[in-house]
Amino acid sequence: MMIKYTEDHEWIDADGDIATIGITDYAQKALGDVVFVELPEVGTSFAKGDEVSVVESVKAASEVYAPLDGEIVEVNEALEDGPALVNTDATGSGWFFKMKLNAVSDLDDMMDEAAYNTFVAGLD
């Protein structure tokens, strides 16, 4: 398993060609209290950069993008009744969806934790 990050503040935890995707702790803190999460439909395919999901907080609504090309194979239905999971465990039980990746090798071009932390430090 390897965790990678995007400049849009998504994290990707890949296990073979199945990747679990959510938003980073940095993103959930910036959003504030999450009150609603719109999840994608299982079986839908997305290209890298496509809007896949929407997360709404008391402050704003924000899109969650496909970090890579792939097909949605599972969604975190617990977020429908408990969107606050994103705030309490953004990188754990607050995950959004799982994708079957078209090309696992595309993960090689993404940021690791150290690179993401450097990226975020430059934003403040």
C-alpha positions as CSV (number, residue, x, y, z in Angstrom):
1,M,0.0,0.0,0.0
2,M,1.2,3.5,-0.8
3,I,-0.4,6.8,-0.1
4,K,-0.1,9.6,-2.6
5,Y,-1.5,13.1,-2.7
6,T,-2.8,15.6,-5.3
7,E,-2.6,19.4,-5.4
8,D,-6.4,19.4,-5.0
9,H,-5.9,17.9,-1.5
10,E,-7.1,14.4,-2.2
11,W,-5.3,11.4,-0.8
12,I,-5.0,8.1,-2.6
13,D,-4.3,4.8,-0.8
14,A,-3.6,2.2,-3.5
15,D,-3.7,-1.5,-3.0
16,G,-2.9,-3.0,-6.3
17,D,-5.3,-1.5,-8.9
18,I,-7.9,-0.5,-6.3
19,A,-7.5,2.9,-4.8
20,T,-9.3,4.4,-1.8
21,I,-9.7,8.2,-2.2
22,G,-10.6,10.9,0.3
23,I,-9.7,14.5,1.1
24,T,-6.7,15.4,3.3
25,D,-6.8,16.6,6.8
26,Y,-5.6,20.0,5.5
27,A,-8.7,20.1,3.2
28,Q,-11.2,19.2,5.9
29,K,-9.8,21.8,8.3
30,A,-10.0,24.5,5.5
31,L,-13.7,23.5,4.9
32,G,-14.8,23.4,8.5
33,D,-17.7,21.3,9.7
34,V,-18.8,19.0,6.8
35,V,-22.6,18.8,6.6
36,F,-23.2,16.9,3.3
37,V,-21.3,14.6,0.9
38,E,-22.5,13.8,-2.6
39,L,-21.1,10.5,-3.7
40,P,-20.6,9.1,-7.2
41,E,-22.5,6.1,-8.6
42,V,-20.8,2.7,-8.5
43,G,-19.9,1.7,-12.1
44,T,-19.2,5.2,-13.3
45,S,-15.9,5.9,-15.0
46,F,-14.0,9.1,-14.6
47,A,-10.9,10.6,-16.2
48,K,-8.2,12.3,-14.1
49,G,-9.4,15.8,-13.1
50,D,-13.1,15.0,-13.6
51,E,-15.5,16.2,-10.8
52,V,-16.5,13.0,-8.9
53,S,-18.0,14.1,-5.7
54,V,-19.1,17.3,-3.8
55,V,-18.5,18.0,-0.1
56,E,-20.4,20.8,1.6
57,S,-19.5,22.4,4.8
58,V,-20.9,25.3,6.9
59,K,-18.4,27.5,5.0
60,A,-18.5,26.4,1.4
61,A,-19.0,23.6,-1.1
62,S,-16.0,22.0,-2.8
63,E,-15.5,19.4,-5.5
64,V,-13.6,16.2,-5.1
65,Y,-11.8,15.3,-8.4
66,A,-10.7,12.0,-9.8
67,P,-7.0,11.8,-9.1
68,L,-6.5,9.2,-11.9
69,D,-8.5,7.5,-14.6
70,G,-10.7,4.7,-13.4
71,E,-14.0,3.3,-12.4
72,I,-15.9,3.7,-9.2
73,V,-16.2,0.3,-7.5
74,E,-17.4,1.3,-4.0
75,V,-18.6,4.4,-2.1
76,N,-18.5,5.1,1.6
77,E,-22.3,5.0,2.4
78,A,-21.5,5.9,6.0
79,L,-20.9,9.5,4.8
80,E,-24.6,9.8,3.8
81,D,-25.7,9.6,7.4
82,G,-22.5,10.9,9.0
83,P,-20.7,13.4,6.8
84,A,-18.9,14.6,10.0
85,L,-16.7,11.5,9.6
86,V,-14.7,13.6,7.1
87,N,-13.8,16.0,10.0
88,T,-13.1,13.3,12.6
89,D,-11.2,10.9,10.4
90,A,-10.4,12.4,7.0
91,T,-7.7,9.9,6.1
92,G,-9.5,6.8,7.6
93,S,-13.2,6.2,8.0
94,G,-14.0,9.5,6.2
95,W,-12.9,8.1,2.8
96,F,-15.2,9.0,-0.2
97,F,-14.9,6.3,-2.8
98,K,-12.8,3.5,-4.2
99,M,-11.7,3.3,-7.9
100,K,-10.3,0.5,-10.0
101,L,-7.4,2.3,-11.6
102,N,-6.8,2.1,-15.4
103,A,-3.0,2.5,-14.9
104,V,-1.4,1.9,-11.5
105,S,1.8,3.4,-12.9
106,D,0.2,6.8,-12.9
107,L,0.6,6.9,-9.1
108,D,4.4,7.3,-9.8
109,D,3.7,10.9,-10.9
110,M,1.9,11.9,-7.7
111,M,3.2,13.4,-4.5
112,D,4.3,11.3,-1.5
113,E,3.6,12.5,2.0
114,A,6.8,14.5,2.3
115,A,6.2,16.3,-1.0
116,Y,2.6,17.0,0.0
117,N,3.6,18.5,3.4
118,T,6.1,20.7,1.6
119,F,3.4,21.8,-0.9
120,V,0.9,22.6,1.9
121,A,3.6,24.5,3.9
122,G,4.0,26.8,0.9
123,L,0.3,27.6,0.9
124,D,0.2,29.1,4.4
